[in-house]
Amino acid sequence: MQAKVYVTPKAGVLDPAGKATERALHSLGFVGVHDVRLGRYITMEIDGDPADVTARVDDMCRQLLANGVIEDYRFELAESSEQ
């Protein structure tokens, strides 16, 4: 299966990279852009049945991929196209 994981800063958590990107967009003339938040997008192939893969990806996110104090995460699973 293919897992797509999205990790983003929690609401209310300072995001300096997002602010810097927002300022850069404004300096390039992209007005009306605000509240820019940067995160990570992770893809991986995982062997196993869907229920097992769901639990494993959730464990991976909680233990390593996302910092639960300052980040939220969500993930999507899809059948791998490499079968």
N, CA, C and O atoms as CSV, one atom per row, in Angstrom:
chain,resi,resn,atom,element,x,y,z
A,1,MET,N,N,0.838,-1.177,0.000
A,1,MET,CA,C,0.000,0.000,0.000
A,1,MET,C,C,0.883,1.240,0.000
A,1,MET,O,O,2.027,1.213,0.453
A,2,GLN,N,N,0.333,2.299,-0.508
A,2,GLN,CA,C,1.034,3.580,-0.472
A,2,GLN,C,C,0.402,4.445,0.610
A,2,GLN,O,O,-0.821,4.574,0.675
A,3,ALA,N,N,1.237,5.036,1.460
A,3,ALA,CA,C,0.774,5.972,2.482
A,3,ALA,C,C,1.253,7.367,2.111
A,3,ALA,O,O,2.409,7.567,1.738
A,4,LYS,N,N,0.343,8.323,2.219
A,4,LYS,CA,C,0.675,9.732,2.036
A,4,LYS,C,C,0.411,10.406,3.376
A,4,LYS,O,O,-0.719,10.414,3.864
A,5,VAL,N,N,1.459,10.970,3.966
A,5,VAL,CA,C,1.369,11.576,5.292
A,5,VAL,C,C,1.576,13.082,5.165
A,5,VAL,O,O,2.510,13.539,4.506
A,6,TYR,N,N,0.695,13.845,5.802
A,6,TYR,CA,C,0.769,15.304,5.808
A,6,TYR,C,C,0.985,15.755,7.250
A,6,TYR,O,O,0.171,15.452,8.123
A,7,VAL,N,N,2.076,16.477,7.506
A,7,VAL,CA,C,2.399,16.971,8.837
A,7,VAL,C,C,2.404,18.499,8.765
A,7,VAL,O,O,3.092,19.085,7.929
A,8,THR,N,N,1.627,19.141,9.651
A,8,THR,CA,C,1.516,20.600,9.636
A,8,THR,C,C,1.596,21.146,11.062
A,8,THR,O,O,1.268,20.444,12.019
A,9,PRO,N,N,2.030,22.391,11.200
A,9,PRO,CA,C,2.048,22.993,12.532
A,9,PRO,C,C,0.616,23.116,13.074
A,9,PRO,O,O,-0.319,23.393,12.323
A,10,LYS,N,N,0.465,22.909,14.370
A,10,LYS,CA,C,-0.849,23.082,14.989
A,10,LYS,C,C,-1.242,24.551,14.931
A,10,LYS,O,O,-0.385,25.434,14.899
A,11,ALA,N,N,-2.541,24.801,14.918
A,11,ALA,CA,C,-3.034,26.178,14.958
A,11,ALA,C,C,-2.503,26.845,16.215
A,11,ALA,O,O,-2.498,26.243,17.289
A,12,GLY,N,N,-2.065,28.066,16.085
A,12,GLY,CA,C,-1.558,28.810,17.227
A,12,GLY,C,C,-0.077,28.625,17.489
A,12,GLY,O,O,0.492,29.341,18.313
A,13,VAL,N,N,0.562,27.685,16.811
A,13,VAL,CA,C,1.998,27.469,16.976
A,13,VAL,C,C,2.740,28.368,15.984
A,13,VAL,O,O,2.406,28.413,14.800
A,14,LEU,N,N,3.739,29.072,16.481
A,14,LEU,CA,C,4.532,29.958,15.635
A,14,LEU,C,C,5.163,29.166,14.494
A,14,LEU,O,O,5.731,28.096,14.711
A,15,ASP,N,N,5.059,29.700,13.277
A,15,ASP,CA,C,5.623,29.052,12.095
A,15,ASP,C,C,6.528,30.065,11.379
A,15,ASP,O,O,6.082,30.713,10.432
A,16,PRO,N,N,7.782,30.214,11.809
A,16,PRO,CA,C,8.669,31.206,11.197
A,16,PRO,C,C,8.886,30.991,9.702
A,16,PRO,O,O,8.969,31.956,8.941
A,17,ALA,N,N,8.977,29.733,9.278
A,17,ALA,CA,C,9.177,29.467,7.844
A,17,ALA,C,C,7.948,29.900,7.045
A,17,ALA,O,O,8.072,30.427,5.939
A,18,GLY,N,N,6.776,29.677,7.607
A,18,GLY,CA,C,5.542,30.113,6.946
A,18,GLY,C,C,5.494,31.627,6.822
A,18,GLY,O,O,5.113,32.155,5.778
A,19,LYS,N,N,5.882,32.335,7.891
A,19,LYS,CA,C,5.901,33.806,7.860
A,19,LYS,C,C,6.902,34.319,6.832
A,19,LYS,O,O,6.615,35.267,6.100
A,20,ALA,N,N,8.072,33.695,6.775
A,20,ALA,CA,C,9.085,34.112,5.802
A,20,ALA,C,C,8.579,33.887,4.375
A,20,ALA,O,O,8.801,34.717,3.492
A,21,THR,N,N,7.911,32.778,4.161
A,21,THR,CA,C,7.349,32.491,2.829
A,21,THR,C,C,6.264,33.503,2.485
A,21,THR,O,O,6.185,33.972,1.349
A,22,GLU,N,N,5.434,33.836,3.458
A,22,GLU,CA,C,4.383,34.835,3.237
A,22,GLU,C,C,4.983,36.182,2.850
A,22,GLU,O,O,4.511,36.829,1.915
A,23,ARG,N,N,6.030,36.610,3.572
A,23,ARG,CA,C,6.691,37.880,3.235
A,23,ARG,C,C,7.298,37.829,1.831
A,23,ARG,O,O,7.214,38.800,1.079
A,24,ALA,N,N,7.908,36.696,1.483
A,24,ALA,CA,C,8.501,36.557,0.151
A,24,ALA,C,C,7.435,36.626,-0.934
A,24,ALA,O,O,7.641,37.255,-1.972
A,25,LEU,N,N,6.297,35.980,-0.696
A,25,LEU,CA,C,5.204,36.042,-1.671
A,25,LEU,C,C,4.714,37.479,-1.847
A,25,LEU,O,O,4.457,37.913,-2.969
A,26,HIS,N,N,4.584,38.217,-0.741
A,26,HIS,CA,C,4.165,39.616,-0.831
A,26,HIS,C,C,5.178,40.435,-1.609
A,26,HIS,O,O,4.803,41.282,-2.421
A,27,SER,N,N,6.472,40.187,-1.366
A,27,SER,CA,C,7.502,40.957,-2.066
A,27,SER,C,C,7.513,40.658,-3.561
A,27,SER,O,O,7.982,41.470,-4.360
A,28,LEU,N,N,6.995,39.493,-3.934
A,28,LEU,CA,C,6.902,39.137,-5.359
A,28,LEU,C,C,5.603,39.621,-5.993
A,28,LEU,O,O,5.345,39.370,-7.170
A,29,GLY,N,N,4.788,40.318,-5.203
A,29,GLY,CA,C,3.562,40.886,-5.741
A,29,GLY,C,C,2.321,40.032,-5.545
A,29,GLY,O,O,1.262,40.372,-6.072
A,30,PHE,N,N,2.416,38.954,-4.819
A,30,PHE,CA,C,1.248,38.107,-4.568
A,30,PHE,C,C,0.519,38.629,-3.340
A,30,PHE,O,O,0.757,38.190,-2.215
A,31,VAL,N,N,-0.381,39.583,-3.588
A,31,VAL,CA,C,-1.114,40.203,-2.485
A,31,VAL,C,C,-2.325,39.347,-2.125
A,31,VAL,O,O,-2.764,38.511,-2.915
A,32,GLY,N,N,-2.843,39.560,-0.958
A,32,GLY,CA,C,-4.015,38.817,-0.519
A,32,GLY,C,C,-3.676,37.433,0.030
A,32,GLY,O,O,-4.575,36.649,0.333
A,33,VAL,N,N,-2.397,37.132,0.157
A,33,VAL,CA,C,-1.966,35.844,0.711
A,33,VAL,C,C,-1.677,36.056,2.190
A,33,VAL,O,O,-0.944,36.973,2.558
A,34,HIS,N,N,-2.249,35.213,3.031
A,34,HIS,CA,C,-1.993,35.354,4.465
A,34,HIS,C,C,-2.119,34.003,5.164
A,34,HIS,O,O,-2.648,33.039,4.610
A,35,ASP,N,N,-1.626,33.963,6.381
A,35,ASP,CA,C,-1.658,32.744,7.203
A,35,ASP,C,C,-0.992,31.553,6.508
A,35,ASP,O,O,-1.530,30.446,6.506
A,36,VAL,N,N,0.178,31.788,5.921
A,36,VAL,CA,C,0.917,30.713,5.254
A,36,VAL,C,C,1.499,29.793,6.322
A,36,VAL,O,O,2.141,30.256,7.265
A,37,ARG,N,N,1.276,28.501,6.174
A,37,ARG,CA,C,1.794,27.486,7.088
A,37,ARG,C,C,2.542,26.458,6.254
A,37,ARG,O,O,2.024,25.978,5.247
A,38,LEU,N,N,3.750,26.121,6.665
A,38,LEU,CA,C,4.529,25.124,5.951
A,38,LEU,C,C,4.543,23.826,6.741
A,38,LEU,O,O,4.548,23.827,7.972
A,39,GLY,N,N,4.548,22.732,6.017
A,39,GLY,CA,C,4.592,21.428,6.654
A,39,GLY,C,C,5.418,20.476,5.816
A,39,GLY,O,O,6.233,20.884,4.988
A,40,ARG,N,N,5.185,19.193,6.053
A,40,ARG,CA,C,5.911,18.159,5.320
A,40,ARG,C,C,4.913,17.200,4.676
A,40,ARG,O,O,3.817,16.969,5.186
A,41,TYR,N,N,5.329,16.656,3.549
A,41,TYR,CA,C,4.560,15.651,2.828
A,41,TYR,C,C,5.463,14.442,2.669
A,41,TYR,O,O,6.552,14.547,2.103
A,42,ILE,N,N,5.024,13.306,3.159
A,42,ILE,CA,C,5.849,12.095,3.160
A,42,ILE,C,C,5.083,10.989,2.450
A,42,ILE,O,O,3.902,10.781,2.729
A,43,THR,N,N,5.730,10.280,1.541
A,43,THR,CA,C,5.111,9.115,0.915
A,43,THR,C,C,5.958,7.893,1.232
A,43,THR,O,O,7.178,7.978,1.371
A,44,MET,N,N,5.288,6.762,1.343
A,44,MET,CA,C,6.002,5.509,1.584
A,44,MET,C,C,5.166,4.336,1.123
A,44,MET,O,O,3.937,4.400,1.111
A,45,GLU,N,N,5.833,3.276,0.748
A,45,GLU,CA,C,5.191,2.011,0.400
A,45,GLU,C,C,5.295,1.094,1.602
A,45,GLU,O,O,6.369,0.959,2.189
A,46,ILE,N,N,4.198,0.464,1.973
A,46,ILE,CA,C,4.171,-0.407,3.153
A,46,ILE,C,C,3.442,-1.691,2.792
A,46,ILE,O,O,2.356,-1.657,2.213
A,47,ASP,N,N,4.036,-2.807,3.131
A,47,ASP,CA,C,3.411,-4.106,2.905
A,47,ASP,C,C,2.472,-4.433,4.059
A,47,ASP,O,O,2.751,-4.090,5.208
A,48,GLY,N,N,1.360,-5.095,3.752
A,48,GLY,CA,C,0.443,-5.550,4.787
A,48,GLY,C,C,-0.997,-5.305,4.410
A,48,GLY,O,O,-1.296,-4.674,3.396
A,49,ASP,N,N,-1.899,-5.823,5.256
A,49,ASP,CA,C,-3.323,-5.601,4.997
A,49,ASP,C,C,-3.689,-4.193,5.482
A,49,ASP,O,O,-3.003,-3.632,6.336
A,50,PRO,N,N,-4.775,-3.623,4.934
A,50,PRO,CA,C,-5.127,-2.232,5.234
A,50,PRO,C,C,-5.251,-1.900,6.721
A,50,PRO,O,O,-4.790,-0.843,7.150
A,51,ALA,N,N,-5.860,-2.775,7.511
A,51,ALA,CA,C,-6.027,-2.481,8.947
A,51,ALA,C,C,-4.674,-2.412,9.637
A,51,ALA,O,O,-4.442,-1.528,10.462
A,52,ASP,N,N,-3.777,-3.341,9.305
A,52,ASP,CA,C,-2.445,-3.353,9.895
A,52,ASP,C,C,-1.656,-2.131,9.460
A,52,ASP,O,O,-0.988,-1.499,10.279
A,53,VAL,N,N,-1.725,-1.792,8.180
A,53,VAL,CA,C,-0.986,-0.642,7.659
A,53,VAL,C,C,-1.488,0.640,8.315
A,53,VAL,O,O,-0.684,1.506,8.662
A,54,THR,N,N,-2.783,0.777,8.490
A,54,THR,CA,C,-3.341,1.970,9.139
A,54,THR,C,C,-2.764,2.138,10.532
A,54,THR,O,O,-2.328,3.231,10.894
A,55,ALA,N,N,-2.754,1.074,11.316
A,55,ALA,CA,C,-2.216,1.145,12.676
A,55,ALA,C,C,-0.726,1.453,12.668
A,55,ALA,O,O,-0.248,2.229,13.495
A,56,ARG,N,N,0.009,0.851,11.740
A,56,ARG,CA,C,1.459,1.066,11.678
A,56,ARG,C,C,1.785,2.500,11.287
A,56,ARG,O,O,2.677,3.111,11.876
A,57,VAL,N,N,1.075,3.048,10.299
A,57,VAL,CA,C,1.340,4.430,9.882
A,57,VAL,C,C,1.003,5.391,11.022
A,57,VAL,O,O,1.744,6.344,11.264
A,58,ASP,N,N,-0.095,5.153,11.716
A,58,ASP,CA,C,-0.448,6.005,12.848
A,58,ASP,C,C,0.651,5.962,13.907
A,58,ASP,O,O,1.028,7.000,14.451
A,59,ASP,N,N,1.164,4.774,14.203
A,59,ASP,CA,C,2.268,4.639,15.159
A,59,ASP,C,C,3.506,5.391,14.681
A,59,ASP,O,O,4.164,6.064,15.474
A,60,MET,N,N,3.829,5.283,13.388
A,60,MET,CA,C,4.987,5.985,12.837
A,60,MET,C,C,4.844,7.495,13.022
A,60,MET,O,O,5.796,8.180,13.395
A,61,CYS,N,N,3.646,7.996,12.756
A,61,CYS,CA,C,3.406,9.436,12.885
A,61,CYS,C,C,3.566,9.885,14.334
A,61,CYS,O,O,4.219,10.892,14.608
A,62,ARG,N,N,2.973,9.142,15.255
A,62,ARG,CA,C,3.039,9.515,16.667
A,62,ARG,C,C,4.450,9.395,17.229
A,62,ARG,O,O,4.846,10.208,18.064
A,63,GLN,N,N,5.212,8.404,16.792
A,63,GLN,CA,C,6.525,8.160,17.370
A,63,GLN,C,C,7.676,8.917,16.708
A,63,GLN,O,O,8.678,9.216,17.357
A,64,LEU,N,N,7.533,9.227,15.411
A,64,LEU,CA,C,8.670,9.816,14.704
A,64,LEU,C,C,8.317,10.941,13.741
A,64,LEU,O,O,8.953,11.994,13.770
A,65,LEU,N,N,7.342,10.745,12.909
A,65,LEU,CA,C,7.116,11.665,11.790
A,65,LEU,C,C,6.529,13.008,12.199
A,65,LEU,O,O,6.761,14.007,11.518
A,66,ALA,N,N,5.775,13.058,13.294
A,66,ALA,CA,C,5.172,14.313,13.744
A,66,ALA,C,C,5.465,14.513,15.229
A,66,ALA,O,O,5.467,13.560,16.008
A,67,ASN,N,N,5.707,15.747,15.600
A,67,ASN,CA,C,5.877,16.105,17.006
A,67,ASN,C,C,4.488,16.479,17.531
A,67,ASN,O,O,3.979,17.558,17.227
A,68,GLY,N,N,3.879,15.595,18.312
A,68,GLY,CA,C,2.511,15.779,18.780
A,68,GLY,C,C,2.272,17.036,19.585
A,68,GLY,O,O,1.127,17.463,19.728
A,69,VAL,N,N,3.325,17.642,20.118
A,69,VAL,CA,C,3.176,18.858,20.904
A,69,VAL,C,C,2.881,20.052,20.006
A,69,VAL,O,O,2.069,20.910,20.354
A,70,ILE,N,N,3.537,20.105,18.855
A,70,ILE,CA,C,3.412,21.299,18.001
A,70,ILE,C,C,2.889,21.007,16.599
A,70,ILE,O,O,2.665,21.938,15.825
A,71,GLU,N,N,2.687,19.725,16.251
A,71,GLU,CA,C,2.265,19.394,14.888
A,71,GLU,C,C,1.045,18.477,14.884
A,71,GLU,O,O,0.846,17.659,15.782
A,72,ASP,N,N,0.245,18.648,13.846
A,72,ASP,CA,C,-0.854,17.736,13.546
A,72,ASP,C,C,-0.440,16.881,12.360
A,72,ASP,O,O,0.450,17.252,11.595
A,73,TYR,N,N,-1.092,15.737,12.215
A,73,TYR,CA,C,-0.833,14.911,11.048
A,73,TYR,C,C,-2.125,14.252,10.588
A,73,TYR,O,O,-3.081,14.080,11.345
A,74,ARG,N,N,-2.103,13.899,9.333
A,74,ARG,CA,C,-3.172,13.084,8.756
A,74,ARG,C,C,-2.521,12.255,7.667
A,74,ARG,O,O,-1.457,12.602,7.154
A,75,PHE,N,N,-3.176,11.150,7.319
A,75,PHE,CA,C,-2.608,10.331,6.255
A,75,PHE,C,C,-3.716,9.679,5.452
A,75,PHE,O,O,-4.852,9.526,5.900
A,76,GLU,N,N,-3.329,9.305,4.243
A,76,GLU,CA,C,-4.224,8.623,3.308
A,76,GLU,C,C,-3.524,7.350,2.862
A,76,GLU,O,O,-2.307,7.325,2.678
A,77,LEU,N,N,-4.303,6.305,2.691
A,77,LEU,CA,C,-3.758,5.039,2.184
A,77,LEU,C,C,-4.415,4.720,0.853
A,77,LEU,O,O,-5.604,4.973,0.659
A,78,ALA,N,N,-3.636,4.164,-0.058
A,78,ALA,CA,C,-4.157,3.761,-1.361
A,78,ALA,C,C,-3.421,2.484,-1.785
A,78,ALA,O,O,-2.288,2.239,-1.370
A,79,GLU,N,N,-4.063,1.704,-2.591
A,79,GLU,CA,C,-3.403,0.533,-3.142
A,79,GLU,C,C,-2.201,0.989,-3.950
A,79,GLU,O,O,-2.281,1.962,-4.701
A,80,SER,N,N,-1.116,0.303,-3.798
A,80,SER,CA,C,0.099,0.638,-4.528
A,80,SER,C,C,-0.080,0.337,-6.003
A,80,SER,O,O,-0.726,-0.643,-6.375
A,81,SER,N,N,0.491,1.181,-6.833
A,81,SER,CA,C,0.409,0.956,-8.282
A,81,SER,C,C,1.511,0.027,-8.760
A,81,SER,O,O,1.561,-0.307,-9.944
A,82,GLU,N,N,2.397,-0.400,-7.863
A,82,GLU,CA,C,3.528,-1.245,-8.242
A,82,GLU,C,C,3.243,-2.731,-7.976
A,82,GLU,O,O,4.121,-3.434,-7.476
A,83,GLN,N,N,2.074,-3.212,-8.288
A,83,GLN,CA,C,1.769,-4.616,-8.011
A,83,GLN,C,C,1.693,-5.424,-9.260
A,83,GLN,O,O,1.444,-6.629,-9.202
